[in-house]
Amino acid sequence: MVAVSERWSGKGGIEVYEFEYKIDSSRGGMKRIFAAAFVSSNKLYLLNIAHSDGLENPLAPERRNSLLEVLHSFDIDQHQYPS
């Protein structure tokens, strides 16, 4: 586990949990996973982003920041997804 955090959704006022971790995949070697999850109207919403992160081709800081920006944008708009 690299990082764990939680934040409140700006649009829906819902708690969003975020995770960053590394795995050693049997297909493709080391990968870094960015994940977010929240529950709204008894439905579980998940976002998973996987990126190669091997020794020969590590994840660049600029790319990591871009992926974190996508992760942090994962939100719900109550008007777009009515219960």
Distance bins in CASP14 RR format, pairs under 12 A and 6 or more apart:
PFRMAT RR
TARGET T0000
AUTHOR 0000-0000-0000
RMODE 2
METHOD distances of the structure
MODEL  1
1 18 0 0 0 0 0 1 0 0 0 0 0
1 19 1 0 0 1 0 0 0 0 0 0 0
1 20 1 0 0 1 0 0 0 0 0 0 0
1 21 1 0 1 0 0 0 0 0 0 0 0
1 22 0 0 0 0 1 0 0 0 0 0 0
1 23 0 0 0 0 0 1 0 0 0 0 0
1 32 0 0 0 0 0 1 0 0 0 0 0
1 33 0 0 0 0 0 1 0 0 0 0 0
1 35 0 0 0 0 0 1 0 0 0 0 0
2 18 0 0 0 0 0 1 0 0 0 0 0
2 19 0 0 0 0 1 0 0 0 0 0 0
2 20 1 0 1 0 0 0 0 0 0 0 0
2 21 1 0 1 0 0 0 0 0 0 0 0
2 22 1 0 0 1 0 0 0 0 0 0 0
2 23 0 0 0 0 0 1 0 0 0 0 0
2 31 0 0 0 0 0 1 0 0 0 0 0
2 32 1 0 0 1 0 0 0 0 0 0 0
2 33 0 0 0 0 1 0 0 0 0 0 0
2 34 0 0 0 0 1 0 0 0 0 0 0
2 35 0 0 0 0 0 1 0 0 0 0 0
2 53 0 0 0 0 1 0 0 0 0 0 0
2 59 0 0 0 0 0 1 0 0 0 0 0
2 64 0 0 0 0 0 1 0 0 0 0 0
2 68 0 0 0 0 0 1 0 0 0 0 0
3 17 0 0 0 0 0 1 0 0 0 0 0
3 18 1 0 0 1 0 0 0 0 0 0 0
3 19 1 0 0 1 0 0 0 0 0 0 0
3 20 1 0 1 0 0 0 0 0 0 0 0
3 21 0 0 0 0 1 0 0 0 0 0 0
3 22 0 0 0 0 0 1 0 0 0 0 0
3 32 0 0 0 0 0 1 0 0 0 0 0
3 33 0 0 0 0 0 1 0 0 0 0 0
3 34 0 0 0 0 1 0 0 0 0 0 0
3 35 0 0 0 0 0 1 0 0 0 0 0
3 36 0 0 0 0 0 1 0 0 0 0 0
3 64 0 0 0 0 0 1 0 0 0 0 0
3 68 0 0 0 0 1 0 0 0 0 0 0
3 71 0 0 0 0 0 1 0 0 0 0 0
4 17 1 0 0 1 0 0 0 0 0 0 0
4 18 1 0 0 1 0 0 0 0 0 0 0
4 19 1 0 1 0 0 0 0 0 0 0 0
4 20 1 0 0 1 0 0 0 0 0 0 0
4 21 0 0 0 0 1 0 0 0 0 0 0
4 34 0 0 0 0 0 1 0 0 0 0 0
4 35 0 0 0 0 0 1 0 0 0 0 0
4 36 0 0 0 0 0 1 0 0 0 0 0
4 37 0 0 0 0 0 1 0 0 0 0 0
5 15 0 0 0 0 0 1 0 0 0 0 0
5 16 0 0 0 0 1 0 0 0 0 0 0
5 17 1 0 0 1 0 0 0 0 0 0 0
5 18 1 0 1 0 0 0 0 0 0 0 0
5 19 0 0 0 0 1 0 0 0 0 0 0
5 20 0 0 0 0 1 0 0 0 0 0 0
5 34 0 0 0 0 0 1 0 0 0 0 0
5 35 0 0 0 0 0 1 0 0 0 0 0
5 36 0 0 0 0 1 0 0 0 0 0 0
5 37 0 0 0 0 0 1 0 0 0 0 0
5 68 0 0 0 0 0 1 0 0 0 0 0
5 71 0 0 0 0 1 0 0 0 0 0 0
5 72 0 0 0 0 1 0 0 0 0 0 0
6 14 0 0 0 0 0 1 0 0 0 0 0
6 15 1 0 1 0 0 0 0 0 0 0 0
6 16 1 0 0 1 0 0 0 0 0 0 0
6 17 1 0 1 0 0 0 0 0 0 0 0
6 18 1 0 0 1 0 0 0 0 0 0 0
6 19 0 0 0 0 1 0 0 0 0 0 0
6 36 0 0 0 0 1 0 0 0 0 0 0
6 37 0 0 0 0 1 0 0 0 0 0 0
6 38 0 0 0 0 1 0 0 0 0 0 0
6 72 0 0 0 0 0 1 0 0 0 0 0
7 13 0 0 0 0 1 0 0 0 0 0 0
7 14 0 0 0 0 1 0 0 0 0 0 0
7 15 1 0 0 1 0 0 0 0 0 0 0
7 16 1 0 1 0 0 0 0 0 0 0 0
7 17 0 0 0 0 1 0 0 0 0 0 0
7 18 1 0 0 1 0 0 0 0 0 0 0
7 36 0 0 0 0 1 0 0 0 0 0 0
7 37 0 0 0 0 0 1 0 0 0 0 0
7 38 0 0 0 0 1 0 0 0 0 0 0
7 68 0 0 0 0 0 1 0 0 0 0 0
7 71 0 0 0 0 0 1 0 0 0 0 0
7 72 1 0 0 1 0 0 0 0 0 0 0
7 73 0 0 0 0 0 1 0 0 0 0 0
7 74 0 0 0 0 1 0 0 0 0 0 0
7 75 0 0 0 0 1 0 0 0 0 0 0
8 14 1 0 0 1 0 0 0 0 0 0 0
8 15 1 0 0 1 0 0 0 0 0 0 0
8 16 1 0 0 1 0 0 0 0 0 0 0
8 17 0 0 0 0 0 1 0 0 0 0 0
8 18 0 0 0 0 0 1 0 0 0 0 0
8 38 0 0 0 0 1 0 0 0 0 0 0
8 72 0 0 0 0 0 1 0 0 0 0 0
8 75 0 0 0 0 0 1 0 0 0 0 0
8 76 0 0 0 0 0 1 0 0 0 0 0
9 15 1 0 0 1 0 0 0 0 0 0 0
9 16 1 0 1 0 0 0 0 0 0 0 0
9 17 0 0 0 0 0 1 0 0 0 0 0
9 18 0 0 0 0 0 1 0 0 0 0 0
9 36 0 0 0 0 0 1 0 0 0 0 0
9 37 0 0 0 0 0 1 0 0 0 0 0
9 38 1 0 0 1 0 0 0 0 0 0 0
9 39 0 0 0 0 0 1 0 0 0 0 0
9 40 0 0 0 0 1 0 0 0 0 0 0
9 45 0 0 0 0 0 1 0 0 0 0 0
9 72 0 0 0 0 0 1 0 0 0 0 0
9 73 0 0 0 0 0 1 0 0 0 0 0
9 74 0 0 0 0 1 0 0 0 0 0 0
9 75 1 0 1 0 0 0 0 0 0 0 0
9 76 1 0 0 1 0 0 0 0 0 0 0
9 77 0 0 0 0 1 0 0 0 0 0 0
9 78 0 0 0 0 1 0 0 0 0 0 0
9 81 0 0 0 0 0 1 0 0 0 0 0
10 16 0 0 0 0 1 0 0 0 0 0 0
10 38 0 0 0 0 0 1 0 0 0 0 0
10 72 0 0 0 0 0 1 0 0 0 0 0
10 73 0 0 0 0 0 1 0 0 0 0 0
10 74 0 0 0 0 0 1 0 0 0 0 0
10 75 1 0 0 1 0 0 0 0 0 0 0
10 76 0 0 0 0 1 0 0 0 0 0 0
10 77 0 0 0 0 1 0 0 0 0 0 0
10 78 0 0 0 0 0 1 0 0 0 0 0
11 38 0 0 0 0 0 1 0 0 0 0 0
11 40 0 0 0 0 0 1 0 0 0 0 0
11 73 0 0 0 0 0 1 0 0 0 0 0
11 74 0 0 0 0 0 1 0 0 0 0 0
11 75 1 0 1 0 0 0 0 0 0 0 0
11 76 1 0 0 1 0 0 0 0 0 0 0
11 77 1 0 1 0 0 0 0 0 0 0 0
11 78 1 0 0 1 0 0 0 0 0 0 0
11 79 0 0 0 0 1 0 0 0 0 0 0
11 80 0 0 0 0 1 0 0 0 0 0 0
11 81 0 0 0 0 0 1 0 0 0 0 0
12 38 0 0 0 0 1 0 0 0 0 0 0
12 39 0 0 0 0 0 1 0 0 0 0 0
12 40 1 0 0 1 0 0 0 0 0 0 0
12 41 0 0 0 0 0 1 0 0 0 0 0
12 45 0 0 0 0 0 1 0 0 0 0 0
12 75 1 0 0 1 0 0 0 0 0 0 0
12 76 1 0 1 0 0 0 0 0 0 0 0
12 77 1 0 0 1 0 0 0 0 0 0 0
12 78 1 0 1 0 0 0 0 0 0 0 0
12 79 0 0 0 0 1 0 0 0 0 0 0
12 80 0 0 0 0 0 1 0 0 0 0 0
12 81 0 0 0 0 1 0 0 0 0 0 0
12 83 0 0 0 0 0 1 0 0 0 0 0
13 38 0 0 0 0 1 0 0 0 0 0 0
13 39 0 0 0 0 0 1 0 0 0 0 0
13 40 0 0 0 0 1 0 0 0 0 0 0
13 75 0 0 0 0 1 0 0 0 0 0 0
13 76 0 0 0 0 1 0 0 0 0 0 0
13 77 0 0 0 0 0 1 0 0 0 0 0
13 78 0 0 0 0 1 0 0 0 0 0 0
14 36 0 0 0 0 0 1 0 0 0 0 0
14 37 0 0 0 0 0 1 0 0 0 0 0
14 38 1 0 1 0 0 0 0 0 0 0 0
14 39 1 0 0 1 0 0 0 0 0 0 0
14 40 1 0 1 0 0 0 0 0 0 0 0
14 41 0 0 0 0 1 0 0 0 0 0 0
14 43 0 0 0 0 0 1 0 0 0 0 0
14 44 0 0 0 0 0 1 0 0 0 0 0
14 45 0 0 0 0 1 0 0 0 0 0 0
14 74 0 0 0 0 0 1 0 0 0 0 0
14 75 0 0 0 0 1 0 0 0 0 0 0
14 76 1 0 0 1 0 0 0 0 0 0 0
14 77 0 0 0 0 0 1 0 0 0 0 0
14 78 0 0 0 0 1 0 0 0 0 0 0
14 81 0 0 0 0 0 1 0 0 0 0 0
14 83 0 0 0 0 0 1 0 0 0 0 0
15 36 0 0 0 0 0 1 0 0 0 0 0
15 37 0 0 0 0 1 0 0 0 0 0 0
15 38 1 0 0 1 0 0 0 0 0 0 0
15 39 0 0 0 0 1 0 0 0 0 0 0
15 40 0 0 0 0 0 1 0 0 0 0 0
15 45 0 0 0 0 0 1 0 0 0 0 0
15 75 0 0 0 0 0 1 0 0 0 0 0
15 76 0 0 0 0 0 1 0 0 0 0 0
16 35 0 0 0 0 0 1 0 0 0 0 0
16 36 1 0 1 0 0 0 0 0 0 0 0
16 37 1 0 0 1 0 0 0 0 0 0 0
16 38 1 0 1 0 0 0 0 0 0 0 0
16 39 0 0 0 0 1 0 0 0 0 0 0
16 40 0 0 0 0 1 0 0 0 0 0 0
16 44 0 0 0 0 0 1 0 0 0 0 0
16 45 0 0 0 0 1 0 0 0 0 0 0
16 46 0 0 0 0 0 1 0 0 0 0 0
16 47 0 0 0 0 1 0 0 0 0 0 0
16 71 0 0 0 0 1 0 0 0 0 0 0
16 72 0 0 0 0 1 0 0 0 0 0 0
16 73 0 0 0 0 0 1 0 0 0 0 0
16 74 1 0 0 1 0 0 0 0 0 0 0
16 75 1 0 0 1 0 0 0 0 0 0 0
16 76 0 0 0 0 1 0 0 0 0 0 0
17 35 0 0 0 0 1 0 0 0 0 0 0
17 36 1 0 0 1 0 0 0 0 0 0 0
17 37 1 0 1 0 0 0 0 0 0 0 0
17 38 1 0 0 1 0 0 0 0 0 0 0
17 39 0 0 0 0 1 0 0 0 0 0 0
17 44 0 0 0 0 0 1 0 0 0 0 0
17 45 0 0 0 0 0 1 0 0 0 0 0
17 46 0 0 0 0 0 1 0 0 0 0 0
17 47 0 0 0 0 0 1 0 0 0 0 0
17 71 0 0 0 0 0 1 0 0 0 0 0
17 74 0 0 0 0 0 1 0 0 0 0 0
18 33 0 0 0 0 0 1 0 0 0 0 0
18 34 1 0 0 1 0 0 0 0 0 0 0
18 35 1 0 0 1 0 0 0 0 0 0 0
18 36 1 0 1 0 0 0 0 0 0 0 0
18 37 0 0 0 0 1 0 0 0 0 0 0
18 38 0 0 0 0 1 0 0 0 0 0 0
18 46 0 0 0 0 0 1 0 0 0 0 0
18 47 0 0 0 0 1 0 0 0 0 0 0
18 48 0 0 0 0 0 1 0 0 0 0 0
18 49 0 0 0 0 0 1 0 0 0 0 0
18 67 0 0 0 0 0 1 0 0 0 0 0
18 68 0 0 0 0 1 0 0 0 0 0 0
18 70 0 0 0 0 0 1 0 0 0 0 0
18 71 1 0 1 0 0 0 0 0 0 0 0
18 72 1 0 0 1 0 0 0 0 0 0 0
18 73 0 0 0 0 0 1 0 0 0 0 0
18 74 0 0 0 0 1 0 0 0 0 0 0
18 75 0 0 0 0 0 1 0 0 0 0 0
19 32 0 0 0 0 0 1 0 0 0 0 0
19 33 1 0 0 1 0 0 0 0 0 0 0
19 34 1 0 0 1 0 0 0 0 0 0 0
19 35 1 0 1 0 0 0 0 0 0 0 0
19 36 1 0 0 1 0 0 0 0 0 0 0
19 37 0 0 0 0 1 0 0 0 0 0 0
19 46 0 0 0 0 0 1 0 0 0 0 0
19 47 0 0 0 0 0 1 0 0 0 0 0
19 48 0 0 0 0 1 0 0 0 0 0 0
19 49 0 0 0 0 0 1 0 0 0 0 0
19 68 0 0 0 0 0 1 0 0 0 0 0
19 71 0 0 0 0 1 0 0 0 0 0 0
19 74 0 0 0 0 0 1 0 0 0 0 0
20 31 0 0 0 0 0 1 0 0 0 0 0
20 32 1 0 0 1 0 0 0 0 0 0 0
20 33 1 0 0 1 0 0 0 0 0 0 0
20 34 1 0 1 0 0 0 0 0 0 0 0
20 35 1 0 0 1 0 0 0 0 0 0 0
20 36 0 0 0 0 0 1 0 0 0 0 0
20 48 0 0 0 0 0 1 0 0 0 0 0
20 49 0 0 0 0 1 0 0 0 0 0 0
20 50 0 0 0 0 0 1 0 0 0 0 0
20 51 0 0 0 0 0 1 0 0 0 0 0
20 53 0 0 0 0 0 1 0 0 0 0 0
20 59 0 0 0 0 0 1 0 0 0 0 0
20 64 0 0 0 0 1 0 0 0 0 0 0
20 67 0 0 0 0 1 0 0 0 0 0 0
20 68 0 0 0 0 1 0 0 0 0 0 0
20 71 0 0 0 0 1 0 0 0 0 0 0
20 72 0 0 0 0 0 1 0 0 0 0 0
21 30 0 0 0 0 0 1 0 0 0 0 0
21 31 0 0 0 0 1 0 0 0 0 0 0
21 32 1 0 0 1 0 0 0 0 0 0 0
21 33 1 0 1 0 0 0 0 0 0 0 0
21 34 0 0 0 0 1 0 0 0 0 0 0
21 35 1 0 0 1 0 0 0 0 0 0 0
21 48 0 0 0 0 0 1 0 0 0 0 0
21 49 0 0 0 0 0 1 0 0 0 0 0
21 50 0 0 0 0 0 1 0 0 0 0 0
21 51 0 0 0 0 0 1 0 0 0 0 0
21 53 0 0 0 0 0 1 0 0 0 0 0
22 29 0 0 0 0 0 1 0 0 0 0 0
22 30 1 0 0 1 0 0 0 0 0 0 0
22 31 1 0 0 1 0 0 0 0 0 0 0
22 32 1 0 1 0 0 0 0 0 0 0 0
22 33 1 0 0 1 0 0 0 0 0 0 0
22 34 0 0 0 0 0 1 0 0 0 0 0
22 50 0 0 0 0 0 1 0 0 0 0 0
22 51 0 0 0 0 0 1 0 0 0 0 0
22 52 0 0 0 0 0 1 0 0 0 0 0
22 53 1 0 0 1 0 0 0 0 0 0 0
22 54 0 0 0 0 1 0 0 0 0 0 0
22 55 0 0 0 0 0 1 0 0 0 0 0
22 58 0 0 0 0 0 1 0 0 0 0 0
22 59 0 0 0 0 1 0 0 0 0 0 0
23 29 0 0 0 0 1 0 0 0 0 0 0
23 30 1 0 0 1 0 0 0 0 0 0 0
23 31 1 0 1 0 0 0 0 0 0 0 0
23 32 0 0 0 0 1 0 0 0 0 0 0
23 33 1 0 0 1 0 0 0 0 0 0 0
23 34 0 0 0 0 0 1 0 0 0 0 0
23 35 0 0 0 0 0 1 0 0 0 0 0
23 48 0 0 0 0 0 1 0 0 0 0 0
23 50 0 0 0 0 1 0 0 0 0 0 0
23 51 0 0 0 0 0 1 0 0 0 0 0
23 52 0 0 0 0 0 1 0 0 0 0 0
23 53 0 0 0 0 1 0 0 0 0 0 0
23 54 0 0 0 0 0 1 0 0 0 0 0
24 30 1 0 1 0 0 0 0 0 0 0 0
24 31 1 0 0 1 0 0 0 0 0 0 0
24 32 0 0 0 0 0 1 0 0 0 0 0
24 33 0 0 0 0 0 1 0 0 0 0 0
24 52 0 0 0 0 0 1 0 0 0 0 0
24 53 0 0 0 0 0 1 0 0 0 0 0
24 54 0 0 0 0 1 0 0 0 0 0 0
24 55 0 0 0 0 0 1 0 0 0 0 0
25 31 1 0 1 0 0 0 0 0 0 0 0
25 32 0 0 0 0 0 1 0 0 0 0 0
25 33 0 0 0 0 1 0 0 0 0 0 0
25 50 0 0 0 0 1 0 0 0 0 0 0
25 51 0 0 0 0 0 1 0 0 0 0 0
25 52 0 0 0 0 1 0 0 0 0 0 0
25 53 0 0 0 0 0 1 0 0 0 0 0
25 54 0 0 0 0 0 1 0 0 0 0 0
27 50 0 0 0 0 0 1 0 0 0 0 0
27 52 0 0 0 0 0 1 0 0 0 0 0
28 50 0 0 0 0 0 1 0 0 0 0 0
28 51 0 0 0 0 0 1 0 0 0 0 0
28 52 1 0 0 1 0 0 0 0 0 0 0
28 53 0 0 0 0 0 1 0 0 0 0 0
28 54 0 0 0 0 1 0 0 0 0 0 0
28 56 0 0 0 0 0 1 0 0 0 0 0
28 57 0 0 0 0 0 1 0 0 0 0 0
29 50 0 0 0 0 0 1 0 0 0 0 0
29 51 0 0 0 0 0 1 0 0 0 0 0
29 52 1 0 0 1 0 0 0 0 0 0 0
29 53 0 0 0 0 1 0 0 0 0 0 0
29 54 1 0 0 1 0 0 0 0 0 0 0
29 55 0 0 0 0 1 0 0 0 0 0 0
29 56 0 0 0 0 0 1 0 0 0 0 0
29 57 0 0 0 0 0 1 0 0 0 0 0
30 50 0 0 0 0 0 1 0 0 0 0 0
30 51 0 0 0 0 1 0 0 0 0 0 0
30 52 1 0 0 1 0 0 0 0 0 0 0
30 53 1 0 1 0 0 0 0 0 0 0 0
30 54 1 0 1 0 0 0 0 0 0 0 0
30 55 1 0 0 1 0 0 0 0 0 0 0
30 56 0 0 0 0 1 0 0 0 0 0 0
30 57 0 0 0 0 1 0 0 0 0 0 0
30 58 0 0 0 0 1 0 0 0 0 0 0
30 59 0 0 0 0 1 0 0 0 0 0 0
31 48 0 0 0 0 0 1 0 0 0 0 0
31 49 0 0 0 0 0 1 0 0 0 0 0
31 50 1 0 1 0 0 0 0 0 0 0 0
31 51 1 0 0 1 0 0 0 0 0 0 0
31 52 1 0 1 0 0 0 0 0 0 0 0
31 53 1 0 1 0 0 0 0 0 0 0 0
31 54 0 0 0 0 1 0 0 0 0 0 0
31 57 0 0 0 0 0 1 0 0 0 0 0
31 58 0 0 0 0 0 1 0 0 0 0 0
31 59 0 0 0 0 1 0 0 0 0 0 0
31 67 0 0 0 0 0 1 0 0 0 0 0
32 48 0 0 0 0 0 1 0 0 0 0 0
32 49 0 0 0 0 1 0 0 0 0 0 0
32 50 1 0 0 1 0 0 0 0 0 0 0
32 51 1 0 1 0 0 0 0 0 0 0 0
32 52 1 0 0 1 0 0 0 0 0 0 0
32 53 1 0 1 0 0 0 0 0 0 0 0
32 54 0 0 0 0 1 0 0 0 0 0 0
32 57 0 0 0 0 0 1 0 0 0 0 0
32 58 0 0 0 0 1 0 0 0 0 0 0
32 59 1 0 1 0 0 0 0 0 0 0 0
32 60 0 0 0 0 0 1 0 0 0 0 0
32 63 0 0 0 0 1 0 0 0 0 0 0
32 64 1 0 0 1 0 0 0 0 0 0 0
32 67 0 0 0 0 1 0 0 0 0 0 0
32 68 0 0 0 0 0 1 0 0 0 0 0
32 71 0 0 0 0 0 1 0 0 0 0 0
33 46 0 0 0 0 0 1 0 0 0 0 0
33 47 0 0 0 0 0 1 0 0 0 0 0
33 48 1 0 0 1 0 0 0 0 0 0 0
33 49 1 0 0 1 0 0 0 0 0 0 0
33 50 1 0 1 0 0 0 0 0 0 0 0
33 51 0 0 0 0 1 0 0 0 0 0 0
33 52 0 0 0 0 0 1 0 0 0 0 0
33 53 0 0 0 0 1 0 0 0 0 0 0
33 59 0 0 0 0 0 1 0 0 0 0 0
33 67 0 0 0 0 0 1 0 0 0 0 0
33 71 0 0 0 0 0 1 0 0 0 0 0
34 46 0 0 0 0 0 1 0 0 0 0 0
34 47 1 0 0 1 0 0 0 0 0 0 0
34 48 1 0 0 1 0 0 0 0 0 0 0
34 49 1 0 1 0 0 0 0 0 0 0 0
34 50 0 0 0 0 1 0 0 0 0 0 0
34 51 1 0 0 1 0 0 0 0 0 0 0
34 53 0 0 0 0 0 1 0 0 0 0 0
34 59 0 0 0 0 0 1 0 0 0 0 0
34 63 0 0 0 0 0 1 0 0 0 0 0
34 64 0 0 0 0 1 0 0 0 0 0 0
34 65 0 0 0 0 0 1 0 0 0 0 0
34 66 0 0 0 0 0 1 0 0 0 0 0
34 67 1 0 1 0 0 0 0 0 0 0 0
34 68 1 0 0 1 0 0 0 0 0 0 0
34 69 0 0 0 0 0 1 0 0 0 0 0
34 70 1 0 0 1 0 0 0 0 0 0 0
34 71 1 0 1 0 0 0 0 0 0 0 0
34 72 0 0 0 0 1 0 0 0 0 0 0
34 73 0 0 0 0 0 1 0 0 0 0 0
34 74 0 0 0 0 1 0 0 0 0 0 0
35 45 0 0 0 0 0 1 0 0 0 0 0
35 46 1 0 0 1 0 0 0 0 0 0 0
35 47 1 0 0 1 0 0 0 0 0 0 0
35 48 1 0 1 0 0 0 0 0 0 0 0
35 49 1 0 0 1 0 0 0 0 0 0 0
35 50 0 0 0 0 1 0 0 0 0 0 0
35 67 0 0 0 0 0 1 0 0 0 0 0
35 68 0 0 0 0 0 1 0 0 0 0 0
35 70 0 0 0 0 0 1 0 0 0 0 0
35 71 1 0 0 1 0 0 0 0 0 0 0
35 74 0 0 0 0 1 0 0 0 0 0 0
36 44 0 0 0 0 0 1 0 0 0 0 0
36 45 0 0 0 0 1 0 0 0 0 0 0
36 46 1 0 0 1 0 0 0 0 0 0 0
36 47 1 0 1 0 0 0 0 0 0 0 0
36 48 0 0 0 0 1 0 0 0 0 0 0
36 49 0 0 0 0 1 0 0 0 0 0 0
36 67 0 0 0 0 0 1 0 0 0 0 0
36 68 0 0 0 0 0 1 0 0 0 0 0
36 70 0 0 0 0 1 0 0 0 0 0 0
36 71 1 0 1 0 0 0 0 0 0 0 0
36 72 0 0 0 0 1 0 0 0 0 0 0
36 73 0 0 0 0 1 0 0 0 0 0 0
36 74 1 0 1 0 0 0 0 0 0 0 0
36 75 0 0 0 0 1 0 0 0 0 0 0
36 76 0 0 0 0 0 1 0 0 0 0 0
37 43 0 0 0 0 0 1 0 0 0 0 0
37 44 1 0 0 1 0 0 0 0 0 0 0
37 45 1 0 0 1 0 0 0 0 0 0 0
37 46 1 0 1 0 0 0 0 0 0 0 0
37 47 1 0 0 1 0 0 0 0 0 0 0
37 48 0 0 0 0 1 0 0 0 0 0 0
37 71 0 0 0 0 0 1 0 0 0 0 0
37 74 0 0 0 0 1 0 0 0 0 0 0
37 76 0 0 0 0 0 1 0 0 0 0 0
38 44 1 0 0 1 0 0 0 0 0 0 0
38 45 1 0 1 0 0 0 0 0 0 0 0
38 46 0 0 0 0 1 0 0 0 0 0 0
38 47 0 0 0 0 1 0 0 0 0 0 0
38 74 1 0 0 1 0 0 0 0 0 0 0
38 75 0 0 0 0 1 0 0 0 0 0 0
38 76 1 0 0 1 0 0 0 0 0 0 0
38 81 0 0 0 0 0 1 0 0 0 0 0
39 45 1 0 0 1 0 0 0 0 0 0 0
39 46 0 0 0 0 0 1 0 0 0 0 0
39 76 0 0 0 0 1 0 0 0 0 0 0
39 83 0 0 0 0 0 1 0 0 0 0 0
40 46 0 0 0 0 0 1 0 0 0 0 0
40 74 0 0 0 0 0 1 0 0 0 0 0
40 75 0 0 0 0 0 1 0 0 0 0 0
40 76 1 0 1 0 0 0 0 0 0 0 0
40 77 0 0 0 0 0 1 0 0 0 0 0
40 78 1 0 0 1 0 0 0 0 0 0 0
40 80 0 0 0 0 0 1 0 0 0 0 0
40 81 1 0 0 1 0 0 0 0 0 0 0
40 82 0 0 0 0 0 1 0 0 0 0 0
40 83 1 0 0 1 0 0 0 0 0 0 0
41 76 0 0 0 0 1 0 0 0 0 0 0
41 78 0 0 0 0 1 0 0 0 0 0 0
41 81 1 0 0 1 0 0 0 0 0 0 0
41 82 0 0 0 0 1 0 0 0 0 0 0
41 83 1 1 0 0 0 0 0 0 0 0 0
42 83 1 0 0 1 0 0 0 0 0 0 0
43 76 0 0 0 0 1 0 0 0 0 0 0
43 81 0 0 0 0 1 0 0 0 0 0 0
43 82 0 0 0 0 0 1 0 0 0 0 0
43 83 0 0 0 0 1 0 0 0 0 0 0
44 76 0 0 0 0 0 1 0 0 0 0 0
45 74 1 0 0 1 0 0 0 0 0 0 0
45 75 0 0 0 0 1 0 0 0 0 0 0
45 76 1 0 0 1 0 0 0 0 0 0 0
45 77 0 0 0 0 0 1 0 0 0 0 0
45 81 0 0 0 0 1 0 0 0 0 0 0
46 71 0 0 0 0 0 1 0 0 0 0 0
46 74 0 0 0 0 1 0 0 0 0 0 0
47 67 0 0 0 0 0 1 0 0 0 0 0
47 70 0 0 0 0 1 0 0 0 0 0 0
47 71 1 0 0 1 0 0 0 0 0 0 0
47 72 0 0 0 0 0 1 0 0 0 0 0
47 73 0 0 0 0 1 0 0 0 0 0 0
47 74 1 0 1 0 0 0 0 0 0 0 0
47 75 0 0 0 0 0 1 0 0 0 0 0
47 76 0 0 0 0 0 1 0 0 0 0 0
48 67 0 0 0 0 0 1 0 0 0 0 0
48 70 0 0 0 0 0 1 0 0 0 0 0
48 71 0 0 0 0 1 0 0 0 0 0 0
48 74 0 0 0 0 0 1 0 0 0 0 0
49 59 0 0 0 0 0 1 0 0 0 0 0
49 63 0 0 0 0 0 1 0 0 0 0 0
49 64 0 0 0 0 0 1 0 0 0 0 0
49 66 0 0 0 0 0 1 0 0 0 0 0
49 67 1 0 1 0 0 0 0 0 0 0 0
49 68 0 0 0 0 1 0 0 0 0 0 0
49 69 0 0 0 0 0 1 0 0 0 0 0
49 70 1 0 0 1 0 0 0 0 0 0 0
49 71 1 0 0 1 0 0 0 0 0 0 0
49 72 0 0 0 0 0 1 0 0 0 0 0
49 73 0 0 0 0 0 1 0 0 0 0 0
49 74 0 0 0 0 1 0 0 0 0 0 0
50 59 0 0 0 0 0 1 0 0 0 0 0
50 67 0 0 0 0 1 0 0 0 0 0 0
51 57 0 0 0 0 0 1 0 0 0 0 0
51 58 0 0 0 0 0 1 0 0 0 0 0
51 59 1 0 1 0 0 0 0 0 0 0 0
51 60 0 0 0 0 1 0 0 0 0 0 0
51 63 1 0 0 1 0 0 0 0 0 0 0
51 64 0 0 0 0 1 0 0 0 0 0 0
51 66 0 0 0 0 1 0 0 0 0 0 0
51 67 1 0 0 1 0 0 0 0 0 0 0
51 68 0 0 0 0 0 1 0 0 0 0 0
51 70 0 0 0 0 0 1 0 0 0 0 0
51 71 0 0 0 0 0 1 0 0 0 0 0
52 58 0 0 0 0 1 0 0 0 0 0 0
52 59 1 0 0 1 0 0 0 0 0 0 0
52 60 0 0 0 0 0 1 0 0 0 0 0
52 63 0 0 0 0 0 1 0 0 0 0 0
52 67 0 0 0 0 0 1 0 0 0 0 0
53 59 1 0 1 0 0 0 0 0 0 0 0
53 60 0 0 0 0 0 1 0 0 0 0 0
53 63 0 0 0 0 1 0 0 0 0 0 0
53 64 0 0 0 0 1 0 0 0 0 0 0
53 67 0 0 0 0 0 1 0 0 0 0 0
54 60 0 0 0 0 0 1 0 0 0 0 0
57 63 0 0 0 0 0 1 0 0 0 0 0
58 64 0 0 0 0 1 0 0 0 0 0 0
59 65 0 0 0 0 0 1 0 0 0 0 0
59 66 0 0 0 0 0 1 0 0 0 0 0
59 67 0 0 0 0 1 0 0 0 0 0 0
59 68 0 0 0 0 0 1 0 0 0 0 0
60 66 0 0 0 0 1 0 0 0 0 0 0
60 67 0 0 0 0 0 1 0 0 0 0 0
61 67 0 0 0 0 0 1 0 0 0 0 0
61 68 0 0 0 0 0 1 0 0 0 0 0
62 68 0 0 0 0 0 1 0 0 0 0 0
62 69 0 0 0 0 0 1 0 0 0 0 0
63 69 0 0 0 0 0 1 0 0 0 0 0
63 70 0 0 0 0 0 1 0 0 0 0 0
64 70 0 0 0 0 0 1 0 0 0 0 0
64 71 0 0 0 0 0 1 0 0 0 0 0
65 71 0 0 0 0 0 1 0 0 0 0 0
65 72 0 0 0 0 0 1 0 0 0 0 0
66 72 0 0 0 0 0 1 0 0 0 0 0
66 73 0 0 0 0 0 1 0 0 0 0 0
67 73 0 0 0 0 0 1 0 0 0 0 0
67 74 0 0 0 0 0 1 0 0 0 0 0
68 74 0 0 0 0 0 1 0 0 0 0 0
75 81 0 0 0 0 0 1 0 0 0 0 0
76 82 0 0 0 0 0 1 0 0 0 0 0
76 83 0 0 0 0 0 1 0 0 0 0 0
END
